[in-house]
Every structure is written in C-alpha cells, then in structure tokens.
Amino acid sequence: MSERSGHGALDGLRILDFSRVLAGPLATMVLGDLGAEVTKVERPGSGDDTRAWGPPYDPAGRATYFDAVNRNKRSIAIDLADEADLERVRALAGQADVVVENFRPGLLGRFGLGYEQLSATNQRLIYCSVTGFGSTPQAAALPGYDLLVQAMGGLMSITGEAGGEPQKVGVALVDVITGLFAAVGILAALEHRRSTGEGQLVEVDLLSSLLAALVNQASSYTAGGVVPERMGNEHPSIAPYAVFRAGAERLVLAVGNDRQFQDLCRVLGEPGLAAEERFATNPERVAHRDALRLELERLLAARPAADWVARLTDARVPAGAVNDLGAAFELARRLGLEPIVNLSVSGGPVLGLPRNPIKLSRTPVSYRLAPPDLPA
C-alpha cells in the first residue's frame, strides 16, 4: 500500500542496516517510510532475534514483534565468518549512504566493517552506532537491553504506585526513544553532508537517550536537586492530573491551568470548590492533592465515567477514558487518523500495521514493502 503519488523525501538514499531487535530497526524503518531503500543484514538460518519473539503471530505465522519495526526493508542473509559473504556486504557498504549497527562496540571493526574502515573508502558515509551505554571500555561490556536500562536509568524508580514495587513501562520505551534519536541524528548528518560532502559518525546510546527523555523528571534532579519518586498516576507538578474513580469506573483528568479547573468544578456542579484557598491555584492543588482527590471522586460518583468525559470534553476540560489498545485504535479511526495500514505479505495474507504518524504535504510517507522473509 502506498500513500504517495510523488517521491518520498529520502528517495534514492541507500541504508545498510546491521541492527537487530528494536532501536536500530525502528530508526531504519522510519527512514524507509520516508522513501529510503533499506537493506537489512541478518544471520543465516535464524535472522533477527525478534523473528522468534512470539506469540503473538501474524496471519503469515511470523512474530508480530518483528513486523512492528521491519516494513519497507529487503533482507539479505550474511555470515560474517564466511569470506565471500563478507566481501559481498563490504561492497554494499561501499555503495551505501548510511550504515546502522547495534553490535557490541568494536565488534564490526574485527570484520573490516567499523566506521574508520568504511569511511576511509566511502568518505560520504554516515555511520550510526547504537549502543546500550556508550562505547567507552567500561560501558562496552554492559548488555544493552531495554529492561535493564529502564532499571539502571531511573525510569522504573518513578514508575508504579507510591511505596510499591518499581515497574517497567508496558512497552520497550527506551528502545523506541533511542531509535527516534538515531533517526534524527542521521537526518542531521545527511543535511551536513548535503552542504559539505562529508559523512560522519552518529552515536546514540540507550542510557543517554532515556536520561534526555525523562525531561521534567530529569531536570528536577539536574536543576533542582530533587530525586523524584514513584507517584502512581499522579503528576509531581500538576493537579488534578491523574486517574480518578467515577463510582465503579475510572477516567483521566488532565487539568493544566486554573481556567480548566474552574470549568471542571462548574461541570461537576460545585463551582465554589475552585474558589477555596487550598484549590484556587495549581501550587495549592498540588500541596493538597489528597484532599482534592476526595472532593473530586465524591462528585464524580454521581454519573458514569463516559457521561463525565462527554460533558467535560464539551466544556474543554481535558478528560478521557482509560482505553485498551483495541479501543485506542478505534478512537483514532473515528477521528479520521487512519491508524492502520494494510500490506500484502508475500502475495498472501494482508498484514495490518500501525501507520507512521508523520504527515508531509509534499513528500508523504509510503508503505512499499511488507516486513521481509528471511532469505534461504
């Protein structure tokens, strides 16, 4: 399936992708969606680890994990211990615009496929290296798995109920963030090359990507000296901004300013609540969040959650249901966002995948290739 009639923004760009699992493959898929030609290098016989990460499986019997980040790619099977295969992939690297890899630091260099070796003969090459903790000697031995970085990078310390066990996020969020940073870095390097003709080395690591993505929670420590703690669904700096009970049901309120809070109280039938000193401003509401929750849940108990969501949305108060993924995709469909794209798998069953969220008016993304089978 294609969403374009013209050319993609990265048409003609050749990417040789040695990466596996999630962060690197996500970066190259995003670039592939934008028109780049991506050749995925896989181990003969087994391929990318995620080919075996099931269930669930798609209609063609492949792991849906692999499907998630490998559309718009062609695959080749390369045994780096085989000299003929090695010469083949070196030749491809010599013609590539971008190489992406996420092996242990220094490993590809043993095969003549490191940045210094490839850039010596391909000076326009952009070489993106994705690691878990960087490339210093002390970091190189640490395994770069998302769960480990969520733990070691502090994300689990602020995820979960107050006083409860640390929790991971329900998706490999660090890998996703790192893949997006990698794509941005590659695009920046391409722009530099356009004006100078020079390639360069792009390096991203999971730990640095996570620390950067912790935004206000990170700056509370770096700029304020405060080490954040787990608060469940509460926000450290805004109230009410959490999940609330509406009788036996739940809804989310995301009230970001005093006007919205005043409107919330009006819709709930108790406008005077917004004038109380302990709730009149956001800092006061944060200081009295427990008392505020009691008041709001007392009022919310009068109606079903869906009723409140409709009334509050009409009043421009941010409120919403706690959807499962099926309901979330249905919401996006009702809003006209066309959240799913359908691709034919090797001429067989149709595979539905999440749409790339980027919309470009001149060079829209395209969906040219289903995730590839592993070559025999």
Helices and strands as residue ranges (DSSP letters): E 14-17, H 23-33, E 37-42, G 49-52, H 64-68, E 73-77, H 83-95, E 98-101, G 108-111, H 115-121, E 126-131, H 137-140, H 146-152, G 155-158, H 173-196, E 200-205, H 206-213, H 215-222, E 241-246, E 249-254, H 258-267, G 271-275, H 282-287, H 289-300, H 305-314, E 319-320, H 325-334, E 340-344, E 350-354
